[in-house]
Amino acid sequence: MIERLVTHIEGMLAGRATPVVVALDGRSGAGKSTIAPLVAAKVDGVVVDGDDFYAGGSGDMWDAMTAAQKVDHVIDWRRQRPLLEALRRGESIGYHPYDWNDEDNDGPAPHQIHVESAQVIIVDGVYSGRPELADLVDLSVLILIDDDIRRAQLLAREGEDYRRDWEARWTEAELHYFGQVMPPEAFDLVLP
């Protein structure tokens, strides 16, 4: 799978003066964060963590939303746009990631992450292929994985309590996103 993606990206780079932006999308636990740096290392790329743009908010707030509302709000794509625009122009840029240690769940961390542009920019995360960013993405990739394997990977990464809470809150949003907003046929490349 990695070699197929690398070959596809290398084909896009031929004769190109501007960076290639790749949206590496897929359900939580599909392996995107494992694949992204491996691909980036082979194509002189940089990885932008989509989770850095989590919108924040309380569990009660998210639980009160419909699946479609969660999809619309969970990742702040409006904050991602200027980052991707700058990187596409070959500029470096800094941004404040979401503060996962903030007990109030209300926003970005005080520190900045600086990203240098590269010939390939990989945006790693669920919702990275969303239509609102399509004009900035050159290649949208969907990673598909068997649900049992995905759940096992999510359990190993996050633990049983987190996984159970996460699934109760986010499964319906991901099913809506990958079923209605970005079904497999909407992606440029689907990798099982």
JOHU-V186931 format. One record per backbone hydrogen bond with DSSP energy under -0.5 kcal/mol. NH is the residue of the N-H (numbers start at 0). CO is the residue of the C=O. If there is no record, write none. Layout:
nh-><NH,NH>
co-><CO,CO>
This chain:
nh-><4,5,6,7,8,9,10,11,12,13,15,18,19,20,21,21,22,23,23,24,24,29,33,34,35,36,37,38,39,40,41,41,42,44,45,47,48,49,49,51,52,53,54,56,61,62,63,64,69,70,71,72,73,75,75,76,78,79,80,81,82,83,84,85,86,87,88,89,90,92,94,96,97,98,99,101,102,104,108,112,114,118,119,120,121,121,122,122,123,123,124,124,127,129,132,133,135,136,136,137,138,140,140,141,142,142,143,143,149,150,151,152,153,154,155,156,157,158,162,163,164,165,166,167,168,169,170,173,174,175,176,177,178,179,180,181,185,186,187,188,190,190,191>
co-><0,1,2,3,4,5,6,7,8,9,12,87,118,18,19,120,138,21,122,22,140,26,30,30,31,32,33,34,35,36,37,38,38,39,119,121,46,47,123,48,49,50,73,104,57,58,59,61,65,66,67,68,69,52,73,74,75,75,76,77,78,79,80,81,82,83,84,86,85,114,112,94,51,106,97,98,100,101,96,94,92,43,43,19,45,119,21,120,47,121,23,122,124,126,129,130,132,132,133,20,20,22,138,188,24,140,141,190,145,146,147,148,149,150,151,152,153,154,158,159,160,161,162,163,164,165,166,169,170,171,172,173,174,175,175,176,182,183,139,139,141,188,189>
